[in-house]
Structures are given as structure tokens and as C-alpha cells.
Amino acid sequence: MIRVRGRMRFLGLPTVWGAAAVTYKLACPLAQQDDLPARILTSAVFFVVGTGLILHARRSLTRELRQLRRVAGAAQNALLRPPPSHVDGLDVAAAQVSAERGAAIGGDLYEVVATEYGVRAVMGDVRGHGIGALGTVAAVLGCFREAVHDEKDLGGVLRRLERALDRHLRQEHPTGDLEEFVTLLLVEIRPDGEILALNCGHPWPYRLSGTEVEQLAAADPYPPLGMFPLPETDLPTVGLGCLRPGDGLFLHTDGAQDARDGRGRFFPLPAVLESAVRDGPSSSRTVLGRVSTALRHHTRGAPQDDMALLVLTNGRRAILKGAGSRAAGHEGPAPGSAPGR
């Protein structure tokens, strides 16, 4: 009923104006004359009517566009909600930019969750971009938010994500005529700062330590999720070292490192990160702001691919030796971890 009333309001005024113009042309004696003044007056009448119709249509479309943007913003907040600024002692900042003009969300995804096993984060990139990738983003994020609390290790989380993605693709494309996959990086930061990861075709993160920037490429990644089945054997996590107090971890999608300027030059991500940590305090928010500004300047605000950035800075205090033998290095890996690949 509301939609019908809206359409009636949209069509009512143009109909009245059109009827008035037709009535003038058919019934007004002046409109029947062929001399120059009569033609000028008739043209003026139809010009005014046409201009009014255009302005009315423009106002109506502007109202609908505002409503669609409000709906898109609500969907973004529900699906790719901004992470809290602090998660279990970690300072968190994130940003996402869609390559599809007018879209508030694209095919990139991220999430940060505090669990009993440590802080777990995901950074992913769905094949394609824009609104068409929303279904896959929702399936992966929904599964991740549940699995990180249930599974003791990241391998179990990745298995759950693979099954969720497979179910989604079979439901959305039962004929299998669309090849869709997701690159994923799963990261776990334990209370003592130890970093564990599993990578499915995604760029490795950078560690920001003081003024030094290092990409933590510890092993060859698995293929993107959904492209090939995961191995039937165990999925051992990869150790990425330690995130000491004050250190930062920078996660990103390939849209950031592959962004090009007008001359086709790639975005110099490592150099920009080095400049970001060298120019002042390297909190998550400041690093994110400096890199985002550099990306917008490089692409002139028109990226060719979706981009997502996530920065985690260790704001915890250093664990004392008396707090646990494992923090002092007297024990092996914690329960639930596995040796690196």
C-alpha cells in the first residue's frame, strides 16, 4: 500500500501538468493560431511544463537515492560493522573502500574477535567487487564469527569457512556455472604476543616495529578458498613471530598493493608504511589514516578494485617471566597450536 501511494504521488503531478498542456493545446483558441506570438506562447507553455516535469522527476529520484544510501549504510553496519577501537589490549583501526561508485561496501571483508584462545582476525577478498559480492561476504563473515569461538585452532576455523562457502555457492549457483572464490588470511594473536596464521592466497601482513617495516611471508599460502578443496591432512598454523608491546600488524587486500595511478604505476605500499611509522606516533588510527590518504591521492579517489585495511597495535604490557613459563620460553607450543608448515 505504501509503495502504491508513493507511485501515485510520483505520477500524480506529471499527469496533471501533462493534462493541462494538452488541454491548452486543444481547447485554447490562442493555441490554434499560427502567427509568431501564438507559437512563442505555446512553446513557452510546453517549456514550462517540461521543465517542471524534469525538476519533479529529479527531486523524486534524489529522494529514492537518499533512501537507498540509508539502506546501504544500515546493511554495511550490520554486515561489515566497524570493529571496536580496542580488543583485548589491541588497538584496532579498519577501513574499506568499494570500487563500485555509489556502493558503501564491496567484496572485501574483515573482522576482529576476542576469544579464549587469543584475538583472532580475518582479512578476505571475494572474487569480483561491489554489491554482487555481498552474499559471499555475508556467508564467510557469519561463519567466522561463530567458528572462532568454537574451534581450538585456526585449522578448524578454516575448515568451517570452507564448508560455509561451499554451501553458499551451491545454494546461489546450483548449476555450478559461476567460478567464485575467496582469498583469506586468518591471524591469531595470543596474550603473549605470539602470532599464528593460515593463508589462502592472500597477501601476507606487515609488522610495524618502531620505524621498521617487515612483511611476514613465512610460507607458501594455500590456494584461495573455493578454488580447490583444502588438503585432507591437518592444517598446521604458520608462526609469524611475536607482536611485542608497541608493535603493529598491518593487514590488507590486494586492492591496496595493486592500486595504480594515472600512469599505471603501482602503489608503493612498503614505502608508504615506512613513511607512516617514521613521521610520528604509529598508533593504529594514525597509520590507517596516513595510508588511506596516500591511497586516495595515488588513485585520485577512483580505485579500480575494492580495498580493505586493518591495523592491530599491541597495547598490552610486556608479560613478566613470573607470569608463566611459556612467556619466558620454557615450554613448547601452546595447546591447539601446530608447527609451521
Secondary structure by P-SEA (a helix, b strand, c coil): caaaaaaaaaaaaaaaaaaaaaaaaccccccccccaaaaaaaaaaaaaaaaaaaaaaaaaaaaaaaaaaaaaaaaaaacccccccccccbbbbbbbbbccccccccccccccccccccbbbbbbccccccccaaaaaaaaaaaaaccccccccaaaaaaaaaaaaaaaaaaacccccbbbbbbbbbbbbcccbbbbbccccbbbbbbbccccccccccccccccccccccccccbbbbbcccccccbbbbbbcccccccccccccccaaaaaaaaaaaaccccaaaaaaaaaaaaaaaacccccbbbbbbbbbcccccccccccccccccccccccccccc
